[in-house]
Amino acid sequence: MSLDHKVIRIELPTPFPIGPVNVFLLRADKLTLIDAGMKTKEAWNVFEEALRKEGYKVTDIEQVILTHQHPDHTGFLEWLPSDIPVYGHKLVEPWIYQDEEFVQQHNELYRNFLMEFGVSDDVMDTWLRKATAAIQVYSPKGQKLAGYLKEGDTLPYASEWEVIETPGHSLSQLIFYNRKEKVAFGGDHILPKVPSNPYLEPTIQNPKPKPLLDYLASLEKTLNYDIDLIYSGHGEPLSDIHSLIMERIQKQHKWALRVLQAMGEGKKTTLEVSAAFFPDMYEKAPDFIFSEVYGQLTYLEKEGYVELTKNEEGVLLWETTRVLAPQS
């Protein structure tokens, strides 16, 4: 492929179950870093050594382009030279600046979701800490963007790369598409071995997001582009993109039906569905589990499999409207 000499993949360790994360050097009009790794000394040391092997040092990087705001893709911003400009979706900025007002707003919005999910007051603070721990520990602080990227833009000093908005995995998720080469930097929009988890990330601009529905719409949107290869945020580059997307959409429907079966009869809270479907995980990783289960429930509601009501305390109650035969 003609881009092989222009794109350098650097794999960096993370403490997350997903495993290593990729960042990419793009040899464009300016030496560009696509995504910025995990804020751990181990990852930073690996990054510096990888640069050295390619004949570069950190100060040779001339700009950073972010696919989304998650901490395994933004962590180095706090350690890179402060004069390197950083670009990304406008929704990235609050997450990498993290002033006190934003942190309080985010925690309050997330607390409201936990209340709606059926989490009781006596464990609310503990669960909120668990759900926001990765953001607090690993996200950079005090960082700002030099410019915002939106649908239809081209990357600065790399104008052959178009910006496509693909919200779902995160509200700020972008992919960068080279139409001539039929190649894209995909961030975490599409991963090689597992579906991307659409994370629940309430903001003042969008306090009641439905990330799974956004994600499925973004997958459908991606089918409109002629992409032969995606440089993914985790794992090896991906090919046969359209077939993979169709497979993921079909598997998503089957996964939702398994959640439906786990619900049983009667009205259930999101917490109760989470405990039924992920009995060994829901207390350990509430951010992941609630994002997953709430996403599946909103999908099932959209498809007419469940009805949603609220009780007097404002807790969401889900009830099946169709009885399914057991799935093999």
ABEGO torsion letter per residue (X at the ends): XAAAAABBBBBBBBABAAEBBBBBBBBBABBBBBEAEBBBAAAAAAAAAAAAAAGBBAAABABBBBABABAAAAAAAAABBAABBBBBBAAAAAAAAGBAAAAAAAAAAAAAAAAAAGBBAAAAAAAAAAAAAAAAAABBBGBBBABBBBBGBBBBGBAABBBBBBBGABAABBBBBBAAAGBBBAEAABBAABBBBBBBBBBAABABBBAAAAAAAAAAAAAABBBABBBBABEBBBBGAAAAAAAAAAAAAAAAAAAAAAAEBEBBBAAAAAAAABAAAAAABAAAAAAAAAAAAAAAAAAGABBBBBBAAGBBBBBBABBBBBBX
